[in-house]
Amino acid sequence: MLVRLFSWAAALLVAGCAMLPPAEPLAASQSLTDVGHTRLAGIARAGAPDAAAPLSGFRLLPEGPTAFNARIALARNAELSIDAQYYVVDADPVSLLFLGELVAAARRGVRVRLLVDGFHLAGKDELFAMMAREPRLELRVFNPLSAGHGPLGLRLLLSLHEFDRINRRMHNKLLVADNSLAIAGGRNISADYFMHGDMANYVDMDVLASGPIVRELSATFDDYWNSRQVWPIGQLRQLPREEPAATAKRLDDALSRSVKSVEERDVDALGNVPVGRELAAGRLSQVWAASRAYADLPEKITLEGDDAAFEGSVTQATIAILSSARSDLTLISPYFVPGNKGLALIQESAARGVHFLVLTNSLEATDSTLVHRAYARYREAMLRAGVEIYELGARLAARDGRIGDFGSSFARLHAKVSVIDHDRLVMGSMNLDGRSARLNTELGLLIESHELAAQFESLAPIRAMSAYAVRLNEQSGSIEWVEHSRDGSAKVLPEEPGTNWGLRLKDWLLRPFVPEAAL
């Protein structure tokens, strides 16, 4: 204990001295374009309508296991290149299976580029360093913490002198195989995004895409890969100096701790069979639609002032799209903090007849009570404007078998999807909050498809069973929560589910130090 205390005390003394190594010139590389002869490119083209030149193909991935196995299928079928960009890449047994497929692809000659955010490197440095020794696999880190050693808490402590920089993160999630098929959306690479978390699992949404949109997504990846905000892993820590064969053996030993497979259902909630099975058959279920990709510039994290960061951001583009709603707007965001300006836009739209529905986390389901408290400040005003509000229940969603088997774990909402007038979808990595708008970089997709919107909305009955309906009591005007049951009965809760004095005290203590724009 004394040794540990001394170590932390010493760390405090040198906290202002931890610095990133000087950035060295990067070897620039671009997404491969001569990929038309690959099997994935052929499958992506198959079934396209004759007039599909400006259109892209899409398939929603609402279930965690299917979304994970879709990534595995793309990695296993890639012939030329894999580009992967994630905020979180863990080293749990499920994540190790994903990483093992990247290594296997590199060993059979596929060029693999893996870009990870620098916040969650702790505990994975050695694994990533071993992976970077693979001849065809390159790993880069976006905006690393100043300190590159020790557990996350210590690294943060040693990096506090650069708080403004390290508080800005790359939140994008993207996987591209042979520049022909891509998966984008809300899921990180971690067990709890794929229904394998012990305590909690996330309700999320990805989309599998083909066609011209993939080239747009690849271009955003290249922007990040070649930006001044990234460091090769070898500049942050010493790569293994042993013989390559010895490193490869240690890497294989580490990856062998993975699960052997992730079981998925024969047919998902939308009636689709597994992606891997479709790829094996040489076909892919797709809906063809006009689309556009939106990505923040990597330099966003260097901009000073909220206005500069917001200008040209994914959030600004998304708000413009949402503001064009004529009749209906569904907003699904795990973190939803509209702010005064957002509230005014909601009130104005509702006043001209737009029906609003919001689904976010309940207090009992959220992993950030401060964010929830910030959202709660606008809840009554939204209800009085006529907004229909649902809050995902941690145990309510877990009991609904349509979105997966939660086992003994509880549910948390992580999907970020908006539906505009039943014929347009906006989805990706972006929350509707100040952090996504000003501090994080994000990636989003606009898909103009009534069919895809209808598919997504077909999952809407989930919300009645999986979420509390939030309303104003007709007599008192106070907020109450309604829990619906399968038998048609309903239970009214006058107190917010999940609230307790401990959470209130913690939020009260932390709230003065965390401005709403940073949530």
MARBAVEX-551031 format. One record per residue (C-alpha): x, y, z; residue number from 1. Coordinates in steps of 0.25 Angstrom, whole numbers. Layout:
MARBAVEX-551031
R     u     v     w num
R     X     Y     Z NUM
...
END
This chain:
MARBAVEX-551031
R     u     v     w num
R     0     0     0   1
R    11    10     4   2
R    18     7   -10   3
R     5    10   -17   4
R     3    23   -10   5
R    17    27   -12   6
R    15    24   -27   7
R     3    32   -28   8
R     9    44   -20   9
R    21    43   -30  10
R    12    44   -42  11
R     5    56   -36  12
R    18    63   -35  13
R    21    60   -50  14
R     7    62   -55  15
R    11    74   -63  16
R    23    67   -70  17
R    16    56   -77  18
R    17    60   -92  19
R    14    53  -105  20
R    26    50  -114  21
R    29    59  -125  22
R    20    55  -137  23
R    28    49  -148  24
R    24    50  -163  25
R    14    40  -166  26
R    14    31  -179  27
R     2    35  -186  28
R    -7    24  -191  29
R   -21    24  -198  30
R   -32    15  -200  31
R   -30     5  -211  32
R   -39     8  -223  33
R   -36    -4  -233  34
R   -45   -14  -226  35
R   -55   -17  -236  36
R   -50   -31  -238  37
R   -52   -35  -223  38
R   -63   -44  -219  39
R   -68   -34  -209  40
R   -69   -24  -220  41
R   -77   -34  -229  42
R   -86   -37  -218  43
R   -89   -22  -215  44
R   -93   -20  -229  45
R  -102   -32  -230  46
R  -116   -29  -230  47
R  -114   -14  -233  48
R  -126    -8  -241  49
R  -122    -4  -255  50
R  -123    11  -251  51
R  -115     9  -238  52
R  -102    17  -242  53
R  -105    28  -233  54
R  -111    19  -222  55
R  -105    11  -211  56
R  -109    -2  -205  57
R  -113    -3  -190  58
R  -117   -13  -179  59
R  -120   -10  -165  60
R  -113   -18  -154  61
R  -122   -16  -142  62
R  -116   -28  -134  63
R  -103   -29  -127  64
R   -99   -43  -131  65
R  -103   -41  -145  66
R   -95   -28  -146  67
R   -83   -34  -140  68
R   -83   -46  -149  69
R   -85   -37  -161  70
R   -72   -30  -158  71
R   -65   -44  -157  72
R   -71   -48  -170  73
R   -66   -35  -177  74
R   -52   -38  -171  75
R   -52   -52  -175  76
R   -56   -49  -189  77
R   -47   -37  -191  78
R   -36   -39  -202  79
R   -29   -26  -203  80
R   -32   -17  -192  81
R   -39   -15  -178  82
R   -40    -1  -172  83
R   -45     0  -158  84
R   -48    13  -149  85
R   -53    12  -135  86
R   -54    20  -122  87
R   -53     7  -114  88
R   -46    -6  -117  89
R   -46   -14  -105  90
R   -38   -27  -102  91
R   -49   -36   -96  92
R   -52   -50  -103  93
R   -62   -44  -113  94
R   -53   -33  -117  95
R   -41   -42  -118  96
R   -48   -50  -128  97
R   -50   -38  -137  98
R   -35   -34  -135  99
R   -31   -48  -139 100
R   -39   -47  -152 101
R   -31   -34  -155 102
R   -18   -41  -152 103
R   -22   -53  -160 104
R   -26   -44  -172 105
R   -12   -37  -172 106
R    -5   -51  -171 107
R   -12   -55  -184 108
R    -8   -42  -191 109
R   -19   -32  -188 110
R   -15   -18  -185 111
R   -21   -15  -171 112
R   -21    -1  -166 113
R   -27     0  -152 114
R   -29    14  -146 115
R   -33    15  -131 116
R   -36    27  -122 117
R   -25    29  -112 118
R   -34    30   -99 119
R   -35    15   -97 120
R   -22    10  -100 121
R   -18     6   -85 122
R   -17    -9   -84 123
R   -16   -11   -99 124
R    -3    -5  -102 125
R     5   -18  -103 126
R    -6   -25  -111 127
R    -7   -14  -121 128
R     9   -13  -122 129
R    10   -27  -125 130
R    -1   -26  -136 131
R     7   -14  -142 132
R    18   -24  -144 133
R    10   -31  -154 134
R    16   -27  -168 135
R     2   -24  -174 136
R    -4   -18  -162 137
R    -3    -3  -158 138
R    -9     3  -146 139
R   -10    18  -143 140
R   -15    25  -131 141
R   -24    38  -131 142
R   -21    48  -121 143
R   -13    40  -111 144
R   -13    44   -96 145
R     0    51   -92 146
R     4    39   -83 147
R     6    26   -89 148
R     8    17   -78 149
R     0    11   -66 150
R   -15     9   -64 151
R   -25    19   -70 152
R   -27    27   -57 153
R   -12    30   -56 154
R   -11    33   -70 155
R   -22    43   -69 156
R   -16    49   -57 157
R    -2    51   -64 158
R    -9    57   -76 159
R   -18    68   -68 160
R    -9    79   -72 161
R   -14    77   -87 162
R   -29    75   -82 163
R   -35    83   -94 164
R   -28    74  -104 165
R   -30    61   -97 166
R   -45    64   -95 167
R   -47    64  -110 168
R   -49    50  -116 169
R   -51    42  -129 170
R   -65    36  -127 171
R   -66    31  -141 172
R   -69    16  -144 173
R   -66    10  -158 174
R   -61    -3  -164 175
R   -59    -4  -179 176
R   -55   -17  -187 177
R   -49   -16  -201 178
R   -55    -2  -202 179
R   -67    -9  -206 180
R   -75   -12  -194 181
R   -76    -4  -181 182
R   -82    -4  -167 183
R   -85     9  -160 184
R   -93    13  -148 185
R   -93    13  -133 186
R   -85     1  -129 187
R   -71     0  -123 188
R   -63   -13  -123 189
R   -66   -18  -109 190
R   -74   -30  -103 191
R   -86   -21   -98 192
R   -89   -16  -112 193
R   -91   -30  -117 194
R  -100   -36  -105 195
R   -88   -42   -98 196
R   -87   -32   -86 197
R   -88   -38   -73 198
R   -95   -26   -66 199
R  -101   -18   -77 200
R  -103   -19   -92 201
R  -106    -8  -102 202
R  -118    -6  -111 203
R  -111    -1  -124 204
R  -112     0  -139 205
R  -102    -1  -150 206
R  -104    -1  -165 207
R   -97   -10  -176 208
R   -95    -1  -188 209
R   -90    -3  -203 210
R   -89     5  -215 211
R   -84    20  -216 212
R   -86    23  -202 213
R   -75    13  -198 214
R   -65    22  -206 215
R   -70    34  -198 216
R   -68    27  -185 217
R   -54    22  -189 218
R   -50    37  -193 219
R   -54    41  -178 220
R   -45    29  -173 221
R   -33    34  -182 222
R   -35    48  -176 223
R   -33    43  -162 224
R   -22    33  -165 225
R   -14    43  -171 226
R   -17    55  -162 227
R    -7    62  -152 228
R   -16    57  -141 229
R   -11    42  -142 230
R     2    35  -137 231
R     6    22  -141 232
R     6    12  -129 233
R    21    11  -131 234
R    23    26  -128 235
R    16    24  -115 236
R    22    12  -109 237
R    34     3  -113 238
R    30    -9  -122 239
R    35   -22  -118 240
R    50   -24  -122 241
R    50   -39  -122 242
R    49   -47  -135 243
R    36   -46  -143 244
R    33   -61  -141 245
R    34   -59  -126 246
R    25   -47  -126 247
R    15   -54  -135 248
R    15   -66  -125 249
R    12   -57  -113 250
R     1   -50  -121 251
R    -5   -63  -125 252
R    -5   -67  -110 253
R   -12   -54  -107 254
R   -23   -55  -118 255
R   -25   -70  -114 256
R   -33   -65  -102 257
R   -44   -60  -111 258
R   -58   -67  -112 259
R   -59   -77  -123 260
R   -71   -71  -129 261
R   -83   -62  -126 262
R   -96   -69  -128 263
R  -107   -61  -136 264
R  -121   -65  -139 265
R  -125   -71  -152 266
R  -134   -59  -156 267
R  -132   -45  -149 268
R  -143   -36  -144 269
R  -145   -30  -159 270
R  -146   -44  -165 271
R  -132   -44  -171 272
R  -122   -56  -170 273
R  -108   -55  -166 274
R   -99   -46  -174 275
R   -88   -57  -175 276
R   -98   -67  -180 277
R  -102   -57  -191 278
R   -88   -55  -195 279
R   -85   -69  -196 280
R   -97   -70  -206 281
R   -92   -59  -214 282
R  -104   -49  -211 283
R  -107   -39  -201 284
R  -121   -33  -197 285
R  -120   -18  -200 286
R  -130    -6  -201 287
R  -125     3  -211 288
R  -126    18  -208 289
R  -120    32  -210 290
R  -110    35  -198 291
R   -99    44  -193 292
R   -88    43  -183 293
R   -85    53  -173 294
R   -72    54  -165 295
R   -65    64  -156 296
R   -51    68  -160 297
R   -41    62  -151 298
R   -36    76  -149 299
R   -49    79  -142 300
R   -42    75  -129 301
R   -32    87  -131 302
R   -42    98  -133 303
R   -44   108  -121 304
R   -58   113  -118 305
R   -72   106  -119 306
R   -76   113  -131 307
R   -64   109  -139 308
R   -65    94  -135 309
R   -80    94  -139 310
R   -79   101  -152 311
R   -78    90  -163 312
R   -80    79  -153 313
R   -88    66  -154 314
R   -97    72  -143 315
R  -100    85  -151 316
R  -103    77  -164 317
R  -112    67  -156 318
R  -120    79  -149 319
R  -122    85  -163 320
R  -128    72  -168 321
R  -137    70  -155 322
R  -142    84  -157 323
R  -147    81  -171 324
R  -157    71  -165 325
R  -171    74  -170 326
R  -180    64  -162 327
R  -173    55  -153 328
R  -159    54  -146 329
R  -154    42  -138 330
R  -141    45  -130 331
R  -134    33  -123 332
R  -121    37  -116 333
R  -115    31  -103 334
R  -110    45   -99 335
R  -120    55  -102 336
R  -118    69   -98 337
R  -125    79  -107 338
R  -120    92  -100 339
R  -128   105  -101 340
R  -126   106  -116 341
R  -130    92  -118 342
R  -142    93  -109 343
R  -147   106  -117 344
R  -145    98  -130 345
R  -154    87  -125 346
R  -164    96  -120 347
R  -165   104  -133 348
R  -166    91  -141 349
R  -177    86  -132 350
R  -184    99  -133 351
R  -185    97  -148 352
R  -191    83  -147 353
R  -179    74  -147 354
R  -181    61  -138 355
R  -168    59  -129 356
R  -165    46  -123 357
R  -152    45  -114 358
R  -146    32  -109 359
R  -134    33   -99 360
R  -129    26   -87 361
R  -136    26   -74 362
R  -128    29   -62 363
R  -127    15   -58 364
R  -122    11   -72 365
R  -112    22   -74 366
R   -97    21   -72 367
R   -96    36   -70 368
R  -105    42   -59 369
R  -100    56   -62 370
R  -104    55   -76 371
R  -118    50   -72 372
R  -120    61   -62 373
R  -116    71   -73 374
R  -127    65   -82 375
R  -137    65   -70 376
R  -136    80   -70 377
R  -143    81   -83 378
R  -153    70   -81 379
R  -165    77   -76 380
R  -164    88   -86 381
R  -163    77   -97 382
R  -175    70   -92 383
R  -183    83   -91 384
R  -180    86  -106 385
R  -186    73  -109 386
R  -174    64  -111 387
R  -176    49  -109 388
R  -165    44   -99 389
R  -160    30   -96 390
R  -149    26   -87 391
R  -142    12   -89 392
R  -144     4   -76 393
R  -132    -4   -72 394
R  -140   -17   -69 395
R  -152   -14   -78 396
R  -144   -15   -91 397
R  -136   -27   -86 398
R  -150   -35   -85 399
R  -153   -32  -100 400
R  -148   -44  -108 401
R  -149   -37  -121 402
R  -136   -29  -119 403
R  -127   -40  -113 404
R  -125   -49  -101 405
R  -120   -40   -90 406
R  -119   -52   -80 407
R  -117   -46   -66 408
R  -112   -33   -71 409
R  -119   -20   -73 410
R  -121   -11   -85 411
R  -115     2   -89 412
R  -119    10  -101 413
R  -107    13  -111 414
R  -114    15  -124 415
R  -113    29  -131 416
R  -124    29  -141 417
R  -134    40  -146 418
R  -146    37  -156 419
R  -151    49  -163 420
R  -165    49  -169 421
R  -165    33  -170 422
R  -156    34  -183 423
R  -142    39  -178 424
R  -132    33  -168 425
R  -120    40  -161 426
R  -111    30  -153 427
R   -97    28  -149 428
R   -88    31  -137 429
R   -94    45  -133 430
R  -102    48  -120 431
R  -111    59  -120 432
R  -103    67  -109 433
R   -93    77  -107 434
R   -81    68  -107 435
R   -84    62  -121 436
R   -86    76  -126 437
R   -73    83  -121 438
R   -63    73  -115 439
R   -64    59  -122 440
R   -62    56  -136 441
R   -74    49  -142 442
R   -79    41  -154 443
R   -93    41  -160 444
R  -101    36  -172 445
R  -114    42  -178 446
R  -122    31  -185 447
R  -134    35  -193 448
R  -142    22  -193 449
R  -157    20  -189 450
R  -154     5  -189 451
R  -143     6  -179 452
R  -150    16  -170 453
R  -162     7  -170 454
R  -153    -5  -166 455
R  -147     3  -155 456
R  -161     8  -150 457
R  -166    -7  -151 458
R  -157    -8  -138 459
R  -165     3  -132 460
R  -174    -6  -124 461
R  -162    -9  -116 462
R  -162     4  -110 463
R  -176     2  -103 464
R  -171   -10   -96 465
R  -156    -6   -94 466
R  -158     8   -90 467
R  -165    17   -80 468
R  -175    26   -86 469
R  -173    40   -80 470
R  -185    49   -78 471
R  -190    60   -70 472
R  -201    57   -59 473
R  -214    63   -64 474
R  -217    68   -49 475
R  -204    72   -43 476
R  -196    75   -56 477
R  -184    67   -50 478
R  -176    57   -58 479
R  -180    42   -57 480
R  -175    30   -64 481
R  -184    19   -70 482
R  -179     4   -70 483
R  -187    -4   -80 484
R  -188   -19   -79 485
R  -191   -30   -90 486
R  -205   -32   -84 487
R  -209   -18   -88 488
R  -208   -13   -73 489
R  -201    -1   -69 490
R  -194     4   -56 491
R  -192    19   -53 492
R  -179    22   -46 493
R  -179    36   -39 494
R  -164    35   -36 495
R  -154    35   -47 496
R  -149    20   -49 497
R  -135    18   -44 498
R  -134    31   -35 499
R  -128    30   -21 500
R  -121    40   -12 501
R  -107    35   -15 502
R  -109    39   -30 503
R  -115    52   -26 504
R  -103    55   -17 505
R   -92    51   -27 506
R   -99    60   -38 507
R  -100    71   -29 508
R   -85    71   -25 509
R   -81    69   -40 510
R   -90    78   -47 511
R   -83    91   -44 512
R   -70    85   -51 513
R   -77    80   -63 514
R   -83    90   -72 515
R   -95    85   -81 516
R   -87    88   -94 517
R   -77    77   -89 518
R   -88    66   -87 519
END
